[in-house]
Amino acid sequence: MKPDYRYHGRRMTFVTAPGATQAEQHVARVASEAARRRGVIGRYHESGDVPPTDLAVFLGVGETHSHVVEELRRRDRFAPSSPLTRGAQSSRIASCGNQIAGSVVIWGADVEGLWVAVGRFLRGLRWQDGTFSSTGWDDEFRPAFELRGEVMSSHFTANTFFQWSPRQWFEYLDEMALWGMNLFITIPIHMADWDGISPWSDPPRWVSEERRKEWETHWETHCAVSQRVHEMGLRYGMWIPANDVPPMMAEAHWNRGGGKYVCPSVPEARRAIQYSRSRVIRGLPHVDYWFVPSADNGGCPCEDCQPWVDTYLSLAEEQSRELTKWHPGAKVILSNQALTHRENQKLCARLAEPGTDWVEGVAYAPGSNETYIQARETEEYDWIDWYQFDPEHRSLKELSRTMPHSKKLFLYPDITHLTRSQYPVWDVDPLVAWTYHRDTVFFRPRGYADVFRRSAPHADGSFPYSEGIYDDVNQVVWLALSCDPSRSHVDILSEYWRWHAGEDAVLSAVCATHQLEDSWRGDITANAHVETAVLETEKAVRLASGTGWRLDLLRMRALLDEWLKNRLLAAKVLENGIIAMLRDDATEGGIRWAIQQLENAIRSLPEASDEVLRLEKTLLQAGPRMPVGRIRHMTGNLAWMKATLKKALADPSVRSTLVADMIDYERGVYYVDCGNPVRDTFCVHGRRYTCLDERSYQTPFSEPPEIRPSQNSLVMTCGDDDGIVYRFPDLRSERKYVVRLTYFLPTLFTYRETRSQRLEANGVEVHGPLVLPRKRPETFEFVLPRAAYSAGETTLRFRKAEGGVTTVVSEIWIRECD
């Protein structure tokens, strides 16, 4: 049965009261523009007689609009409002009585409530063929969480925001405000990353005129964002580390082990830290929140700065005094990133003391010591924090119990990164991780809805971390749940695509989003979700009522997955053919022929379609960069085979061994591709890791190194963890075996000063301390002592050695030998 659409038309007018605030007027203008984008004649009207229209929408905050107040009072005489309509950010939407047919009132207790209500109103309409329709309104609402924000990272490496103009910022701020976002945190300056500028020296210094212009454009943009958020009646915050300065301002002796982050125990460095922050504070038009993370950017390891929590708190408190001098009422948010268990205890104890009312709360963030060890012991979570931080781990639940009641606990989740992150996709295909890197077109609504439900009950609000609009679906799902945790992610997705693609495209777009969440899991070459996503996105684009970067992102991701899968499948077919011929002819001439065939094979792999290239250009205008170049470099094992055969040709002494190993690379009783979720079945303990780019290797490169992809993924442990454990059954005591291992220590781990590890099998030493290769993976072979498998099973334990704190392994073979 079709709904009875009492309200229908092509013209819609949003009406504010005479003398409405700037923020109320802004909401009305944004609403009218949203209507126009959906083909309806949308207008904004401030006062006086309402012009002819099919629907008049009266907007009011508090008591500002007499008509809104009068209508709600009239309704309350017959049906009193619920407690939901009382308190900050509450709202009501109501159809007017029969004497005022064709009108609706939207009331907010404050501007933040009005934004939420107008967004709910607009998305609740049926938009089709240049018309709107509705069965009527009777809505009361109050968001579940008072603070609902986003950290919109504008690092140089971020995949959208750094490139944006003020106009692009403003459009996105308006869109997210309609979804209920009321805190926008940006990064006006991450000083450690701004080489070549010294804007606050006397006189200012620049490495070049081009660099000066780049800095001024960036700074002016963020000042404009600060001002705009204030005019919207919402909250603006900035993220800033505790102890960096622009590198041109720093002196060499200010660095005491913290890299780009200067030592606050050096008096001149501390003065520079606080002076630079004073200039930022004074320069921004409006600041409501000052977010100072304890790490993941910042910190100093020198003895004078330890324990870091003390130095960190003293810096933040000094900055707070300067903040409130220029922005009265502004609040400071801290984090507990990379703090040890003892430092966490000290942080909570300090915040319980008098005189800490300058702290609004603490953010639980990437590196806040999520329960890696606890998760192993209790199996409470299947998601674990980033490996890079302190070896002691602390749960969110424990932090919420320990935090003083006077302080708020906020979630600062990383919902923008695919891997090497707070909540990684653990079963991602390593080739996908390499190809797409961390900041890419990323749809994970089901996964992050689960993270929200596990973590949000322990918090007072949240502001997820984002590096670009490529994670827009994830952000909206999190934001919608922050408003109403009872909703399902499917319901939110349907609302999302109905709003951005139109009613007819909803089912296909939702289906495609779910397919894309699953298309990276396991072996992509065997993943049927890839083709389904392509078909569903094609259908969604065809049925959509318009175009836009969100639909383009959906379609682009599906096409990129398809292209990557086709390249890898084609590479495998070509690889098998060349290996078959090498089995018949491994002479020097056969090797030369194989090298030529490999070069031809690499050139013959599928290239990007015209649609992919078009979408790449279109999306770049919106901000995100697509990994087209990285997919173009993906050749499966072909590049490694070519490099191996060239080595064999150049060195006859190892020729036969290299060729034999290449032809039957995985031969043996057991072969394990460590870190590959599909091919790593014997791992008892360890964490998967995929090397993502040249930062993992000591030698820079512009394309993937000529190594076998199986060598690029690994299993690792770090910190106080005991080390990697593998267990292999069914080894026969009368046979002889060797264990073959590929080791590689990514450069990213070397700050821990790890150099070597050793290996035991059932407690028997297989090899002693061995220096781990750092430039590229290397393979080693050792005899497996008979005592290590006399019972028919062997447990390999990789142990830290010579003061190291990390164990790693990329591949394991167990082979019979004579």
HELIX and SHEET records of a PDB file:
HELIX    1   1 GLN A   22  ARG A   37  1                                  16    
HELIX    2   2 SER A   66  ASP A   76  1                                  11    
HELIX    3   3 PRO A   83  THR A   85  5                                   3    
HELIX    4   4 ASN A   98  ILE A  100  5                                   3    
HELIX    5   5 VAL A  111  GLY A  124  1                                  14    
HELIX    6   6 PHE A  161  GLN A  163  5                                   3    
HELIX    7   7 PRO A  166  LEU A  178  1                                  13    
HELIX    8   8 MET A  191  ASP A  193  5                                   3    
HELIX    9   9 GLU A  209  GLU A  231  1                                  23    
HELIX   10  10 PRO A  247  MET A  249  5                                   3    
HELIX   11  11 ALA A  252  TRP A  254  5                                   3    
HELIX   12  12 PRO A  267  GLY A  283  1                                  17    
HELIX   13  13 GLU A  303  CYS A  305  5                                   3    
HELIX   14  14 TRP A  308  TRP A  326  1                                  19    
HELIX   15  15 HIS A  341  LEU A  351  1                                  11    
HELIX   16  16 TYR A  372  THR A  378  1                                   7    
HELIX   17  17 LEU A  396  THR A  402  1                                   7    
HELIX   18  18 PRO A  430  TYR A  436  1                                   7    
HELIX   19  19 PRO A  445  SER A  455  1                                  11    
HELIX   20  20 ALA A  456  HIS A  458  5                                   3    
HELIX   21  21 ILE A  469  ASP A  471  5                                   3    
HELIX   22  22 ASP A  472  CYS A  483  1                                  12    
HELIX   23  23 HIS A  489  ALA A  501  1                                  13    
HELIX   24  24 GLU A  503  ALA A  505  5                                   3    
HELIX   25  25 VAL A  506  ASP A  518  1                                  13    
HELIX   26  26 ILE A  524  ALA A  526  5                                   3    
HELIX   27  27 HIS A  529  LEU A  543  1                                  15    
HELIX   28  28 TRP A  549  ASP A  584  1                                  36    
HELIX   29  29 GLU A  588  SER A  604  1                                  17    
HELIX   30  30 ASP A  610  ALA A  622  1                                  13    
HELIX   31  31 VAL A  628  ARG A  632  1                                   5    
HELIX   32  32 LEU A  638  ALA A  650  1                                  13    
HELIX   33  33 PRO A  652  ILE A  663  1                                  12    
HELIX   34  34 GLU A  694  SER A  696  5                                   3    
HELIX   35  35 PRO A  709  ASN A  712  1                                   4    
HELIX   36  36 THR A  747  ARG A  752  5                                   6    
HELIX   37  37 ARG A  786  ALA A  788  5                                   3    
SHEET    1   A 3 TYR A   7  GLY A   9  0                                        
SHEET    2   A 3 THR A 131  SER A 134 -1                                        
SHEET    3   A 3 ARG A 126  GLN A 128 -1                                        
SHEET    1   B 6 ILE A  41  HIS A  45  0                                        
SHEET    2   B 6 ARG A  11  VAL A  15  1                                        
SHEET    3   B 6 LEU A  55  VAL A  61  1                                        
SHEET    4   B 6 SER A 103  GLY A 108  1                                        
SHEET    5   B 6 SER A  91  SER A  95 -1                                        
SHEET    6   B 6 ASP A 138  PHE A 141 -1                                        
SHEET    1   C 8 LYS A 408  LEU A 411  0                                        
SHEET    2   C 8 VAL A 359  TYR A 364  1                                        
SHEET    3   C 8 LYS A 331  SER A 335  1                                        
SHEET    4   C 8 TYR A 289  VAL A 292  1                                        
SHEET    5   C 8 ARG A 235  TRP A 239  1                                        
SHEET    6   C 8 LEU A 183  THR A 186  1                                        
SHEET    7   C 8 LEU A 147  MET A 152  1                                        
SHEET    8   C 8 GLY A 461  SER A 462  1                                        
SHEET    1   D 8 LYS A 408  LEU A 411  0                                        
SHEET    2   D 8 VAL A 359  TYR A 364  1                                        
SHEET    3   D 8 LYS A 331  SER A 335  1                                        
SHEET    4   D 8 TYR A 289  VAL A 292  1                                        
SHEET    5   D 8 ARG A 235  TRP A 239  1                                        
SHEET    6   D 8 LEU A 183  THR A 186  1                                        
SHEET    7   D 8 LEU A 147  MET A 152  1                                        
SHEET    8   D 8 TYR A 465  SER A 466  1                                        
SHEET    1   E 2 ILE A 197  SER A 198  0                                        
SHEET    2   E 2 ARG A 205  TRP A 206 -1                                        
SHEET    1   F 4 TYR A 670  ASP A 673  0                                        
SHEET    2   F 4 GLU A 811  CYS A 817 -1                                        
SHEET    3   F 4 LYS A 736  TYR A 743 -1                                        
SHEET    4   F 4 GLU A 778  LEU A 784 -1                                        
SHEET    1   G 5 CYS A 683  HIS A 685  0                                        
SHEET    2   G 5 VAL A 725  PHE A 728 -1                                        
SHEET    3   G 5 THR A 794  ALA A 801 -1                                        
SHEET    4   G 5 SER A 756  ALA A 761 -1                                        
SHEET    5   G 5 VAL A 764  VAL A 771 -1                                        
SHEET    1   H 3 ARG A 687  THR A 690  0                                        
SHEET    2   H 3 SER A 713  CYS A 718 -1                                        
SHEET    3   H 3 THR A 806  VAL A 809 -1                                        
END                                                                             
